[in-house]
Amino acid sequence: MRKIKFNQVMRETQLQLMKKDKNIITMGLGINDPMGIFGTTKDLYKIFGNKRVIEIPTSENAATGIAIGAALQGMKIILTHQRVEFSLLSMEQIINQAAKFYFLSNGKYKVSVVIRVMIGKGWGQGPQHSQSLETLFAHIPGLKVVSPSNAFDAKGLLNSSINAGHPVIFFEHRWLHNIQENVPKKLFKIPIGKAKILSSGKDLTIVSFSEALIQVLRLKKILIKSNISAEIIDLRTLRPLDKKTILKSVKKTGRILVVDNGWKTYGIGSEIISFLSEDKKVKFKSKPKRLGIKEIPMPSSRTLAKDIYLNPDRILQTISNLTKKKINTRYKKLFEKKYIHEPTDVPYKDFKGPF
């Protein structure tokens, strides 16, 4: 175990996987750039050459078709998009080809393709480069969708994804890239479809993932000081959902809050609350709640954008309403005093875990 950043883990894991399996190819626009896609592919081409680390042109649909074709011939492909919006240019290939080939061939062919997509807010990213579009992909049978919140899970899930034998959409929030975590150097796997309980509690179940989960964890001390016992679940995988873990928790607490990474309508929170509502054994003590960003395209202006994102007040007030417990104002004020001047679109530097 050693402390290592999320982006460094992504590079290290690809390096280890490619050394172990010569059938693995990684490709993407900017993959050989000096910055190496936020550092996640930096200098890999110097180690493996341009036949296994392939810089692609701005032809996302064609590149995805090539990746699928190579996978059908027994290769394993990691295709990276610096922003999730770039993957939208290849949706036909992803939905009609990659997701369906296993079924169309009666299980004869598998498409071992991992499509890494970067998401996340940030100054100047605006409405076309800051969206969290997990729901678009999670809707499609035949795709697996993962979204780790930390470096440890990123390593285990990337290893599992490239060896899943099916197409995987791998969401990376760019605000997570600089967060450090203790991670083994050796390769290991985390099962796709298995959520993780980060803390046990009896008053409320909070389900989240990716950067939205970090926002919840930053408030954990305030919840403890407010005598609110929250069971916090990191989904890690969005399709398939770990319904068993969520169901068991909500049966215990009787309350649920889902904090989504993007818009809440038709979102991950909607799906979770729907299946819980359909289970006759769940007895809610309070109406289920979901939170997400405001449902308009994200403005580029900091002044406008700051009111669109999730914020600590909205999360804490919702928790207070669900549990009928007051938030400890002293600790809330201490938190606000420390972070009152923190820009809403610049990655925070304080959060180090735990996970």
Residue pairs with C-beta under 8 A, 6 or more apart in sequence:
1 182
1 183
1 184
2 182
2 183
2 185
3 180
3 181
3 182
3 183
4 12
4 151
4 180
4 181
4 183
5 39
5 151
5 177
5 178
5 179
5 180
6 150
6 151
6 154
6 172
6 176
6 177
6 178
6 179
6 180
6 181
7 38
7 39
7 40
7 177
7 178
8 39
8 151
9 151
9 152
9 154
9 155
9 181
9 183
10 40
10 41
10 116
10 154
10 158
10 172
11 36
11 39
11 40
11 41
11 42
11 44
12 155
12 185
13 154
13 155
13 158
13 159
13 187
14 26
14 40
14 41
14 44
14 78
14 158
15 44
15 47
16 187
17 24
17 158
17 159
17 162
17 187
18 24
18 26
18 44
18 48
18 52
20 187
21 76
23 74
23 75
23 76
24 52
24 75
24 76
24 77
24 78
24 162
25 52
25 53
25 54
25 70
25 75
25 76
25 77
25 78
26 41
26 44
26 52
26 53
26 54
26 77
26 78
26 79
26 80
27 53
27 54
27 55
27 56
27 63
27 67
27 77
27 78
27 79
27 80
28 37
28 41
28 54
28 55
28 56
28 79
28 80
28 81
28 82
28 116
29 55
29 56
29 57
29 58
29 60
29 81
29 82
29 86
30 36
30 37
30 55
30 82
31 37
31 41
31 44
31 45
31 53
31 54
31 55
31 56
31 80
32 41
32 45
32 50
32 53
32 55
34 42
35 42
36 42
36 43
36 44
37 80
37 82
37 118
38 82
38 118
38 174
38 177
39 177
40 80
40 116
40 172
40 177
41 53
41 80
44 53
45 53
45 55
47 53
56 63
57 63
60 81
60 86
60 87
60 89
60 90
61 89
61 90
61 92
61 93
63 79
63 90
64 79
64 90
64 93
64 94
64 98
64 115
65 90
65 93
65 97
67 77
67 79
67 113
68 93
68 97
68 98
68 101
68 111
68 113
70 77
71 77
71 110
71 111
71 112
71 113
72 101
72 109
72 111
75 112
76 112
76 113
76 162
76 163
77 112
77 113
77 114
78 113
78 114
78 116
78 162
79 113
79 114
79 115
79 116
80 115
80 116
80 117
81 87
81 115
81 116
81 117
81 118
82 118
83 117
83 118
83 119
83 129
84 117
84 118
84 119
84 131
84 132
84 133
84 171
85 128
85 129
85 131
85 133
86 117
87 94
87 115
87 117
88 133
91 136
94 115
94 137
94 140
94 143
94 167
94 169
95 140
97 111
98 111
98 113
98 142
98 143
98 167
99 140
99 141
99 142
99 143
99 167
100 142
101 109
101 110
101 111
102 109
102 110
102 111
102 142
102 166
103 142
110 165
110 166
111 166
111 167
112 162
112 163
112 164
112 165
112 166
112 167
113 167
113 168
114 158
114 161
114 162
114 167
114 168
114 170
115 167
115 168
115 169
115 170
116 170
116 172
117 133
117 169
117 170
117 171
117 172
118 172
118 173
118 174
119 130
119 131
119 132
119 133
119 134
119 171
119 172
119 173
119 174
119 210
119 261
120 130
120 132
120 173
120 174
120 175
120 211
121 130
121 175
121 298
121 305
121 309
121 344
121 345
122 130
122 174
122 175
122 345
122 346
122 347
123 300
123 302
123 343
123 345
123 346
124 300
125 298
125 300
125 345
126 298
126 299
126 300
127 297
127 298
127 299
127 300
130 298
131 262
131 298
132 171
132 173
132 210
132 260
132 261
132 262
132 263
132 293
133 262
134 145
134 147
134 171
134 238
134 261
134 262
134 268
135 262
135 266
135 267
135 268
137 143
137 145
137 169
137 239
138 145
138 238
138 239
138 268
138 271
140 239
142 166
142 167
143 166
143 167
143 168
143 169
143 239
144 161
144 164
144 166
144 167
144 168
144 169
144 192
144 193
144 237
144 239
144 240
145 168
145 169
145 171
145 237
145 238
145 239
146 157
146 161
146 168
146 169
146 170
146 171
146 192
146 236
146 237
146 238
147 170
147 171
147 173
147 209
147 210
147 235
147 236
147 237
147 238
147 261
148 154
148 157
148 172
148 176
148 210
148 236
149 176
149 209
149 210
149 211
149 213
149 214
149 234
149 236
149 355
150 176
150 179
150 181
150 353
150 355
151 179
151 180
151 181
151 183
152 181
152 182
152 183
152 355
153 190
153 196
153 234
153 236
153 355
154 172
155 183
155 184
155 187
155 188
156 188
156 189
156 190
157 170
157 190
157 192
157 236
157 237
158 170
159 187
159 188
159 189
159 190
160 189
160 190
160 191
160 192
161 168
161 170
161 192
162 168
163 189
164 192
168 192
171 210
171 238
173 210
173 211
173 261
174 347
175 211
175 214
175 347
175 348
176 210
176 211
176 214
178 347
178 349
179 214
179 351
179 352
179 353
180 352
180 353
181 353
181 355
190 236
192 237
192 240
193 237
193 240
193 241
193 242
194 236
194 237
194 242
194 245
195 207
195 233
195 234
195 235
195 236
195 237
195 241
195 242
195 245
195 246
196 233
196 234
196 236
196 355
197 231
197 232
197 233
197 245
197 249
198 217
198 232
198 233
198 234
198 354
198 355
199 220
199 230
199 231
199 232
200 231
201 228
201 229
201 230
201 231
201 232
201 253
202 229
202 231
202 252
202 253
203 228
203 229
203 230
203 253
203 255
203 323
203 325
204 228
204 229
204 230
204 231
204 253
204 255
204 256
204 257
204 319
204 322
204 323
205 230
205 231
205 233
205 246
205 249
205 250
205 252
205 253
205 255
205 256
205 257
206 216
206 230
206 231
206 232
206 233
206 256
206 257
206 258
206 259
206 319
207 233
207 235
207 246
207 256
207 257
207 258
207 259
207 269
207 272
208 215
208 216
208 232
208 233
208 234
208 235
208 258
208 259
208 260
208 261
209 234
209 235
209 236
209 238
209 261
209 268
210 261
211 261
212 259
212 260
212 261
212 310
213 232
213 234
213 259
214 351
215 259
215 310
215 312
215 315
216 232
216 259
216 315
217 232
217 351
218 312
218 335
218 348
218 350
218 351
219 312
219 315
219 316
219 335
220 230
220 232
221 331
221 335
222 316
222 327
222 328
222 331
222 332
222 335
223 230
223 319
225 328
225 330
225 331
226 320
226 325
226 326
226 327
226 328
226 331
227 325
228 319
228 323
228 325
230 319
231 249
231 252
231 253
233 245
233 246
233 249
234 355
235 241
235 242
235 268
236 242
238 268
241 271
241 272
241 275
243 275
246 256
246 272
246 276
247 275
247 276
247 279
247 282
250 256
250 276
250 282
250 284
251 281
251 282
251 283
253 285
254 283
254 284
254 285
254 286
255 284
255 285
255 286
255 288
255 322
255 323
256 272
256 273
256 276
256 284
256 288
256 289
257 288
257 289
257 290
257 291
257 318
257 319
257 322
258 268
258 269
258 272
258 273
258 288
258 289
258 290
258 291
259 269
259 290
259 291
259 292
259 310
259 315
260 267
260 268
260 269
260 290
260 291
260 292
261 268
261 292
262 292
262 293
263 292
263 293
263 295
264 270
264 290
264 291
264 292
264 295
265 292
265 295
267 290
267 292
269 290
269 291
269 292
270 290
272 290
273 288
273 290
276 282
276 288
277 288
286 321
286 322
286 323
286 324
289 318
289 321
289 322
291 310
291 314
291 315
291 318
292 310
293 308
293 309
293 310
294 307
294 308
296 308
298 305
298 308
299 305
299 308
302 343
302 344
302 345
305 344
305 345
306 344
306 345
309 344
309 345
311 344
312 332
312 335
312 336
316 327
316 332
317 327
319 327
320 326
320 327
339 348
339 350
342 348
